[in-house]
């Protein structure tokens, strides 16, 4: 039951459903997928989220 709850909050790629690699610093949080070139940057202080989706 707990594992099912954890999977709801995992960051997964919307294209290949692999886990995203997360890295962060004080300004930006970056999530990337090594399989399909999906990248997402979140700037909390600015309230901005940028998604680089090269699969389109």
Secondary structure, 3 states (H helix, E strand, C coil): CHHHHHHHCCCECCCCCCECEEEECCCCEEEECCCCCEEEEEECCCCEEEEEECCC
